[in-house]
Amino acid sequence: MSRYQSLLLVAVLLVLLAPAASAAIVWGPYVTNTTTNSATVNWKATGEGAGWVEYTPGGDEVYRVASSREGGMHRVQLTNLTPATTYNYRAGTGDETTENCRFSTFGSQSFSCIIYGDTRAQKPFFTQAERHGLVAERMAAEEDILFVIHTGDFVCDEAEWDEFFTVAGPVLRNTTLVPVPGNHDGSAEAFSAIFGLPLYYSFDAGSLHVTVLDSNDRAWADMGTQTAWLESDLASPLPRKIVTFHHPPFSSDRRHPGGDQAIRAEWSDILSRSGVDAVFSAHTHAYERYRVSGTEYVVVGCGGAPLYPLAEEKPVGYQAGRGQTLGYVRATVSPESIDLGMVAVAEVPEADDKEVTMFPAGTVIDAAHLPADAAPPEKVPGGWWVVPAALLGGAALSRLRR
């Protein structure tokens, strides 16, 4: 045997004996598009391994479904589920399997959900782990959250998606994610590939009808179609309605004074005439709340992005607001009402020295009972701190250097 043949034989043996390249799960899993009897599990993986989801409502019976795949994205639609039921699940690709996760199907019961947004980093000043991570950690400690609405700007650019899903993973793997497209989140095709959803859509959860819209610049090319769909969609007979999109119609942000006037002119009259209880937006990196023509407009763009100062001059309907504060809104929904609480997580100084001041867990700095003309509850749910923002002093806070 020649030296060349010997080397070739060794090379072939090394290839045959080498372990097969295994797949690696990069994002997820995370659940979208949940209904009373279905849900979609999503994740991203490298390699060519086949994907699957195992799930169970408890007990000994475990079901296994193979995933579809497009590029690195894996997706499994689970069907024939039972309403108002918590399912345990795990995803796998090749020889890698995730930890046990859970989600709940929708039913007729009252429930709680979370709304937050603008989680992108501002490098080189801070990463998502340093700011969004503070909010995600507090959200992950919340119990019995049926779904989380993200009001857009998940990332600063496409290179940041890995970081978003790493930071938000402990929250997203145990609930349903309701994504709203933001102006930093890439193309329509990228949004649909990541979440398996169109740019605007709606769903029902118990007594609540939720409508998600696309307010980005690209939407204006065919805004008439989306607006006609919106008006038809809000004919829902459910007693409670919320709408969410990225750009706020009302805001005192100095960078976007007054709010998005074009969106206000296009949709606000329809929202009020259709009996929408609340509208949730972001884009303004602060917390604000307005009440206009019977509808509450809540800006909750304080999930980790660089915070913006608010102007003293406020648009009509101003109720409350707070700048330089990271946080999220928790909503409790019943057929009779929606109770909102702005949960403050950390105060961030305007001088970006990476030192933040943490609020005690569960600190609520603003609350609203909807519809606005309904009688307020006798007391705030136990376990929540309800503190007027003006009364929060240094003694109530703790400092954290990142």
KOLPATOR-680412 format. One record per residue (C-alpha): residue number from 1; x, y, z. Coordinates in Angstrom, 3 decimals. Each point is the difference from the previous one (the first is absolute). Layout:
<sites>
SITE,NUM,X,Y,Z $
...
</sites>
This chain:
<sites>
SITE,1,0.000,0.000,0.000 $
SITE,2,1.427,3.344,-0.998 $
SITE,3,0.492,2.857,2.470 $
SITE,4,-2.804,1.943,-1.738 $
SITE,5,-2.398,-2.951,0.332 $
SITE,6,0.912,-0.363,3.662 $
SITE,7,-0.722,3.650,0.694 $
SITE,8,-3.276,-0.217,-1.896 $
SITE,9,-1.035,-3.066,2.033 $
SITE,10,0.808,1.804,3.256 $
SITE,11,-2.044,3.029,-1.102 $
SITE,12,-3.005,-2.163,-0.876 $
SITE,13,0.203,-1.821,3.333 $
SITE,14,0.147,3.310,1.893 $
SITE,15,-3.153,1.198,-1.772 $
SITE,16,-1.828,-3.256,0.687 $
SITE,17,1.054,-0.147,3.645 $
SITE,18,-0.570,3.686,0.783 $
SITE,19,-3.244,0.748,1.899 $
SITE,20,-2.774,1.489,-2.101 $
SITE,21,-0.382,3.742,0.375 $
SITE,22,-2.814,0.603,2.465 $
SITE,23,-2.628,2.691,-0.238 $
SITE,24,0.039,2.877,2.475 $
SITE,25,-3.092,1.914,1.102 $
SITE,26,0.713,3.715,-0.304 $
SITE,27,-3.358,1.638,0.849 $
SITE,28,-2.952,-1.176,1.980 $
SITE,29,-2.209,-1.766,0.321 $
SITE,30,-2.767,2.613,0.103 $
SITE,31,-3.733,-0.368,-0.610 $
SITE,32,-2.079,2.208,-2.300 $
SITE,33,-3.489,-0.062,-1.535 $
SITE,34,-1.705,-1.648,2.974 $
SITE,35,-3.776,-0.512,-0.031 $
SITE,36,-2.402,-2.090,2.063 $
SITE,37,1.079,-3.197,-1.775 $
SITE,38,3.305,0.662,-1.776 $
SITE,39,3.436,1.585,0.320 $
SITE,40,3.213,0.299,-2.009 $
SITE,41,3.433,-0.845,1.434 $
SITE,42,2.947,1.766,-1.676 $
SITE,43,3.770,-0.286,0.285 $
SITE,44,3.168,0.532,-2.016 $
SITE,45,2.748,-2.609,-0.359 $
SITE,46,3.209,-0.536,-1.892 $
SITE,47,0.857,-3.236,-1.786 $
SITE,48,-2.195,-2.310,-2.022 $
SITE,49,-1.575,-2.074,2.767 $
SITE,50,-3.732,-0.720,0.016 $
SITE,51,-2.095,1.918,2.516 $
SITE,52,-2.892,-1.019,2.221 $
SITE,53,-2.160,1.081,2.939 $
SITE,54,-1.182,-2.236,2.832 $
SITE,55,-2.933,1.311,2.029 $
SITE,56,-2.419,-1.149,2.657 $
SITE,57,-2.878,1.457,2.034 $
SITE,58,1.298,-2.036,2.943 $
SITE,59,-0.180,-3.652,0.871 $
SITE,60,1.602,-2.820,-1.939 $
SITE,61,-1.126,0.873,-3.531 $
SITE,62,2.712,1.786,-2.004 $
SITE,63,-0.467,1.046,-3.642 $
SITE,64,2.816,0.558,-2.507 $
SITE,65,-0.258,2.104,-3.195 $
SITE,66,2.709,0.544,-2.639 $
SITE,67,0.851,3.598,-0.919 $
SITE,68,-0.102,1.739,-3.341 $
SITE,69,3.144,1.877,-0.917 $
SITE,70,0.875,3.019,-2.095 $
SITE,71,3.627,1.050,0.200 $
SITE,72,0.973,-0.364,3.630 $
SITE,73,-3.520,0.598,1.326 $
SITE,74,-1.960,-2.966,1.366 $
SITE,75,-3.748,0.223,0.567 $
SITE,76,-2.621,-2.409,1.365 $
SITE,77,-3.716,0.742,0.081 $
SITE,78,-1.705,-1.859,2.818 $
SITE,79,-3.702,-0.672,-0.594 $
SITE,80,-2.972,-1.660,1.711 $
SITE,81,1.039,1.477,3.343 $
SITE,82,-2.344,0.461,2.965 $
SITE,83,-1.104,3.559,0.920 $
SITE,84,1.281,1.603,3.206 $
SITE,85,2.649,-2.690,0.459 $
SITE,86,3.696,0.279,0.849 $
SITE,87,2.239,-2.140,-2.199 $
SITE,88,3.551,-1.005,0.767 $
SITE,89,2.223,-0.265,-3.065 $
SITE,90,3.579,-0.235,-1.209 $
SITE,91,1.580,0.420,-3.422 $
SITE,92,2.846,-1.911,-1.584 $
SITE,93,2.227,0.138,-3.047 $
SITE,94,2.436,-2.798,-0.808 $
SITE,95,1.375,-1.189,3.325 $
SITE,96,-0.704,3.245,1.930 $
SITE,97,-3.115,0.389,2.129 $
SITE,98,-1.191,3.083,1.896 $
SITE,99,-1.044,0.037,3.624 $
SITE,100,-3.652,-0.497,0.884 $
SITE,101,-2.144,3.041,-0.808 $
SITE,102,-3.712,0.824,0.220 $
SITE,103,-2.822,2.065,-1.494 $
SITE,104,-3.749,0.231,0.588 $
SITE,105,-2.783,-0.080,-2.552 $
SITE,106,-2.635,2.717,0.202 $
SITE,107,-3.380,-0.518,1.624 $
SITE,108,-2.865,1.977,1.487 $
SITE,109,1.749,0.735,3.289 $
SITE,110,1.336,3.355,1.194 $
SITE,111,3.765,0.323,-0.432 $
SITE,112,3.068,2.231,0.176 $
SITE,113,2.354,1.011,-2.784 $
SITE,114,3.067,2.231,-0.366 $
SITE,115,0.658,2.788,-2.501 $
SITE,116,3.457,1.444,-0.624 $
SITE,117,2.279,1.040,-2.858 $
SITE,118,3.086,1.773,-1.352 $
SITE,119,2.491,-2.506,1.362 $
SITE,120,2.854,0.761,-2.411 $
SITE,121,3.515,0.689,1.212 $
SITE,122,2.047,3.172,-0.508 $
SITE,123,3.523,-1.229,-0.630 $
SITE,124,2.682,0.789,1.017 $
SITE,125,-1.757,1.603,2.978 $
SITE,126,-1.992,-3.024,1.159 $
SITE,127,-1.188,-3.398,-1.182 $
SITE,128,-3.423,-1.617,0.202 $
SITE,129,1.251,-2.073,2.926 $
SITE,130,0.823,3.160,1.952 $
SITE,131,-3.361,1.796,-0.452 $
SITE,132,-2.617,-2.294,-1.579 $
SITE,133,1.313,-2.737,2.277 $
SITE,134,-1.152,1.907,3.096 $
SITE,135,-3.553,0.211,-1.346 $
SITE,136,-0.054,-3.591,-1.267 $
SITE,137,1.144,-1.314,3.371 $
SITE,138,-2.897,1.711,1.813 $
SITE,139,-2.480,-1.152,-2.651 $
SITE,140,1.198,-3.598,0.302 $
SITE,141,-0.853,0.114,3.715 $
SITE,142,-3.635,0.959,-0.726 $
SITE,143,-2.425,-2.883,0.450 $
SITE,144,-2.836,-1.163,-2.266 $
SITE,145,0.692,2.240,-3.003 $
SITE,146,-2.139,-1.234,-2.897 $
SITE,147,1.895,1.958,-2.670 $
SITE,148,2.565,2.779,-0.482 $
SITE,149,-0.539,2.768,-2.575 $
SITE,150,3.235,1.497,-1.319 $
SITE,151,-0.826,3.405,-1.489 $
SITE,152,2.899,-0.023,-2.473 $
SITE,153,3.681,0.837,-0.435 $
SITE,154,1.155,-3.316,1.369 $
SITE,155,3.481,0.747,-1.354 $
SITE,156,2.106,2.825,-1.398 $
SITE,157,0.931,-2.015,-3.104 $
SITE,158,-0.062,-3.606,-1.218 $
SITE,159,3.330,-0.793,1.695 $
SITE,160,-1.704,0.383,3.404 $
SITE,161,-2.648,-2.747,-0.244 $
SITE,162,2.215,-2.589,1.708 $
SITE,163,0.412,2.361,2.937 $
SITE,164,-3.724,0.757,0.239 $
SITE,165,-1.006,-3.648,0.190 $
SITE,166,2.756,-0.772,2.512 $
SITE,167,-1.124,2.796,2.316 $
SITE,168,-3.759,-0.551,-0.423 $
SITE,169,0.234,-3.807,-0.039 $
SITE,170,-0.983,-0.588,3.666 $
SITE,171,-3.203,2.025,-0.601 $
SITE,172,-0.944,-1.235,-3.463 $
SITE,173,0.438,-3.726,0.534 $
SITE,174,-2.862,-0.071,2.533 $
SITE,175,-2.692,2.122,-1.642 $
SITE,176,-1.272,1.150,-3.417 $
SITE,177,1.718,2.850,-1.837 $
SITE,178,-2.131,2.559,-1.887 $
SITE,179,2.432,1.889,-2.268 $
SITE,180,-0.594,3.486,-1.432 $
SITE,181,2.244,1.167,-2.875 $
SITE,182,2.250,2.956,0.840 $
SITE,183,2.030,2.213,-2.301 $
SITE,184,3.294,-1.650,1.055 $
SITE,185,-1.191,-3.591,-0.419 $
SITE,186,0.844,-0.494,-3.647 $
SITE,187,-2.075,-0.806,-3.048 $
SITE,188,-3.502,-1.420,-0.129 $
SITE,189,1.503,-3.285,-1.215 $
SITE,190,2.420,-0.147,2.942 $
SITE,191,-2.793,0.680,2.515 $
SITE,192,-2.190,-2.774,-1.403 $
SITE,193,2.932,-2.429,-0.166 $
SITE,194,0.852,0.524,3.663 $
SITE,195,-3.522,-0.015,1.448 $
SITE,196,-2.089,-1.898,-2.543 $
SITE,197,-2.551,2.826,-0.090 $
SITE,198,-1.091,2.758,-2.418 $
SITE,199,0.703,3.670,0.710 $
SITE,200,-3.546,0.585,1.260 $
SITE,201,-2.349,-2.549,1.533 $
SITE,202,-2.396,-0.530,2.903 $
SITE,203,-1.064,-2.641,2.510 $
SITE,204,-2.407,-0.591,2.889 $
SITE,205,0.990,-0.923,3.545 $
SITE,206,-2.928,-0.473,2.356 $
SITE,207,-2.010,3.230,0.015 $
SITE,208,2.756,1.949,-1.762 $
SITE,209,0.441,0.712,-3.706 $
SITE,210,3.597,0.966,-0.886 $
SITE,211,0.881,1.757,-3.257 $
SITE,212,3.624,0.376,-1.178 $
SITE,213,0.766,2.594,-2.698 $
SITE,214,2.999,1.058,-2.095 $
SITE,215,0.625,3.758,0.376 $
SITE,216,3.383,0.048,-1.753 $
SITE,217,0.792,2.075,-3.081 $
SITE,218,-0.459,-2.982,-2.334 $
SITE,219,-3.648,-0.301,1.091 $
SITE,220,-0.963,3.269,-1.710 $
SITE,221,0.403,-1.554,-3.450 $
SITE,222,-3.270,-1.878,0.652 $
SITE,223,-1.349,1.629,3.149 $
SITE,224,-3.565,0.054,-1.338 $
SITE,225,-0.115,-3.797,0.019 $
SITE,226,1.286,-0.244,3.570 $
SITE,227,-2.378,2.707,1.241 $
SITE,228,-3.010,-1.693,-1.621 $
SITE,229,1.069,-3.277,1.598 $
SITE,230,0.344,1.750,3.375 $
SITE,231,-3.519,1.393,-0.105 $
SITE,232,-1.405,-3.412,-0.892 $
SITE,233,2.128,-1.755,2.612 $
SITE,234,-1.159,2.300,2.814 $
SITE,235,-3.602,-1.067,-0.611 $
SITE,236,0.854,-2.855,2.376 $
SITE,237,-2.823,-0.573,2.506 $
SITE,238,2.377,-0.581,2.923 $
SITE,239,-0.455,2.507,2.849 $
SITE,240,3.684,0.958,0.370 $
SITE,241,2.251,1.176,-2.844 $
SITE,242,3.613,1.115,-0.209 $
SITE,243,2.065,1.040,-3.021 $
SITE,244,3.778,0.118,-0.254 $
SITE,245,2.433,1.493,-2.522 $
SITE,246,3.440,1.541,0.238 $
SITE,247,-0.382,3.766,-0.596 $
SITE,248,-2.012,1.920,2.661 $
SITE,249,-2.747,2.395,-1.154 $
SITE,250,0.538,2.061,3.174 $
SITE,251,3.366,0.746,1.610 $
SITE,252,1.985,2.786,1.675 $
SITE,253,3.319,-1.432,-1.124 $
SITE,254,2.264,2.859,-1.072 $
SITE,255,1.152,-1.973,-3.035 $
SITE,256,-3.568,-0.718,-1.146 $
SITE,257,-2.004,2.975,1.383 $
SITE,258,-3.721,-0.640,0.245 $
SITE,259,0.260,-3.552,-1.266 $
SITE,260,-0.493,-1.469,-3.460 $
SITE,261,-2.549,2.369,-1.514 $
SITE,262,-0.550,-2.067,-3.157 $
SITE,263,-0.809,-3.155,1.973 $
SITE,264,-2.250,2.038,2.299 $
SITE,265,-1.956,1.343,-2.973 $
SITE,266,-0.224,-3.433,-1.629 $
SITE,267,-1.116,-2.182,2.923 $
SITE,268,-1.006,1.904,3.164 $
SITE,269,-3.584,0.733,-1.037 $
SITE,270,-0.555,-3.659,-0.948 $
SITE,271,1.469,-1.145,3.329 $
SITE,272,-2.318,2.218,2.020 $
SITE,273,-3.111,-0.800,-2.054 $
SITE,274,0.736,-3.722,0.343 $
SITE,275,0.169,0.122,3.794 $
SITE,276,3.694,-0.831,0.325 $
SITE,277,0.987,0.075,3.669 $
SITE,278,3.736,0.546,-0.444 $
SITE,279,2.671,0.519,-2.641 $
SITE,280,3.598,-1.045,0.740 $
SITE,281,2.977,1.413,-1.906 $
SITE,282,3.727,0.593,0.439 $
SITE,283,2.541,1.932,-2.139 $
SITE,284,0.108,2.708,2.668 $
SITE,285,2.505,-1.427,2.490 $
SITE,286,-1.963,0.892,3.103 $
SITE,287,-3.309,-0.729,1.744 $
SITE,288,-3.054,2.183,-0.754 $
SITE,289,-3.780,-0.321,0.305 $
SITE,290,-2.693,2.075,-1.729 $
SITE,291,-3.814,-0.198,0.007 $
SITE,292,-1.657,1.222,-3.194 $
SITE,293,-3.652,-0.529,-1.009 $
SITE,294,-0.435,-2.875,2.448 $
SITE,295,3.122,-1.923,-1.065 $
SITE,296,3.178,-0.299,2.059 $
SITE,297,3.225,0.499,-1.984 $
SITE,298,2.982,-1.544,1.778 $
SITE,299,3.599,0.458,-1.148 $
SITE,300,2.209,-2.718,1.458 $
SITE,301,3.313,0.272,-1.822 $
SITE,302,2.203,-0.495,3.046 $
SITE,303,1.115,-3.621,-0.306 $
SITE,304,3.721,0.741,-0.239 $
SITE,305,0.656,2.405,-2.877 $
SITE,306,1.679,3.386,0.627 $
SITE,307,-2.508,2.099,1.923 $
SITE,308,-1.264,3.346,-1.303 $
SITE,309,-0.922,3.092,2.067 $
SITE,310,-3.612,1.206,-0.120 $
SITE,311,-1.010,3.591,-0.698 $
SITE,312,-2.022,2.029,2.497 $
SITE,313,-2.614,0.808,-2.643 $
SITE,314,-2.413,-2.925,-0.333 $
SITE,315,-2.508,-0.895,-2.715 $
SITE,316,-3.711,-0.019,0.792 $
SITE,317,-1.146,-2.767,2.322 $
SITE,318,3.214,-0.377,2.005 $
SITE,319,-0.469,-2.053,3.188 $
SITE,320,3.424,-1.174,1.155 $
SITE,321,3.558,-0.526,-1.147 $
SITE,322,3.523,-0.740,1.144 $
SITE,323,3.314,0.250,-1.788 $
SITE,324,3.352,-1.637,0.756 $
SITE,325,-1.735,-3.096,1.395 $
SITE,326,0.170,-3.591,-1.226 $
SITE,327,-3.142,-2.067,0.462 $
SITE,328,-3.043,-1.762,-1.401 $
SITE,329,-3.789,0.046,0.271 $
SITE,330,-1.911,-2.848,1.583 $
SITE,331,-3.681,-0.262,-1.005 $
SITE,332,-2.659,-2.084,1.738 $
SITE,333,-2.969,-0.692,-2.262 $
SITE,334,-3.544,-1.036,0.872 $
SITE,335,-3.266,0.410,-1.930 $
SITE,336,-0.800,3.088,2.077 $
SITE,337,3.316,1.847,-0.030 $
SITE,338,3.716,0.244,-0.687 $
SITE,339,2.297,1.067,2.844 $
SITE,340,3.350,1.434,-1.053 $
SITE,341,3.080,0.476,2.148 $
SITE,342,3.290,1.511,-1.149 $
SITE,343,2.658,-2.060,1.783 $
SITE,344,3.225,1.983,0.419 $
SITE,345,3.201,-2.054,-0.082 $
SITE,346,2.873,2.486,0.052 $
SITE,347,0.747,3.699,-0.214 $
SITE,348,2.708,0.947,-2.496 $
SITE,349,1.942,3.277,0.298 $
SITE,350,0.087,2.237,-3.066 $
SITE,351,3.791,-0.078,0.184 $
SITE,352,0.695,-3.460,-1.384 $
SITE,353,2.519,-1.194,2.614 $
SITE,354,-1.529,-3.521,0.050 $
SITE,355,-1.218,0.384,3.566 $
SITE,356,-3.693,-0.632,0.544 $
SITE,357,-2.199,0.121,3.074 $
SITE,358,-2.218,-3.024,0.571 $
SITE,359,-3.586,0.258,1.257 $
SITE,360,-1.337,-2.615,2.430 $
SITE,361,-1.603,-2.870,-1.907 $
SITE,362,-3.635,0.712,-0.861 $
SITE,363,0.195,3.812,0.333 $
SITE,364,-2.995,1.456,-1.876 $
SITE,365,0.410,3.707,-0.792 $
SITE,366,-3.218,0.485,-1.992 $
SITE,367,-3.295,-1.888,-0.174 $
SITE,368,-3.199,0.238,-2.015 $
SITE,369,-3.363,-1.781,0.130 $
SITE,370,-1.700,-0.394,-3.391 $
SITE,371,-2.407,0.863,-1.416 $
SITE,372,0.680,3.431,1.405 $
SITE,373,-3.601,0.556,1.127 $
SITE,374,-0.160,-3.289,1.948 $
SITE,375,0.193,-0.079,3.784 $
SITE,376,3.574,-0.636,1.204 $
SITE,377,0.791,-3.170,1.956 $
SITE,378,-0.223,0.212,3.788 $
SITE,379,3.693,-0.781,0.391 $
SITE,380,3.058,-0.717,-2.075 $
SITE,381,0.869,-3.715,-0.276 $
SITE,382,2.124,-1.157,2.919 $
SITE,383,3.749,-0.160,-0.378 $
SITE,384,0.338,3.082,-2.215 $
SITE,385,1.766,3.113,1.200 $
SITE,386,-2.048,3.041,-0.947 $
SITE,387,2.141,3.095,0.393 $
SITE,388,-0.592,3.418,-1.591 $
SITE,389,3.047,0.738,-2.104 $
SITE,390,0.554,3.361,1.713 $
SITE,391,0.343,-1.732,3.397 $
SITE,392,2.677,-2.483,-1.050 $
SITE,393,3.158,0.983,1.803 $
SITE,394,3.488,-1.395,0.375 $
SITE,395,-0.989,-2.068,3.026 $
SITE,396,-2.447,-2.029,-2.069 $
SITE,397,2.519,-0.858,-2.685 $
SITE,398,3.196,-2.007,-0.322 $
SITE,399,2.954,0.755,-2.239 $
SITE,400,1.364,-2.422,-2.552 $
SITE,401,3.164,0.591,-1.973 $
SITE,402,0.144,-1.846,-3.307 $
</sites>
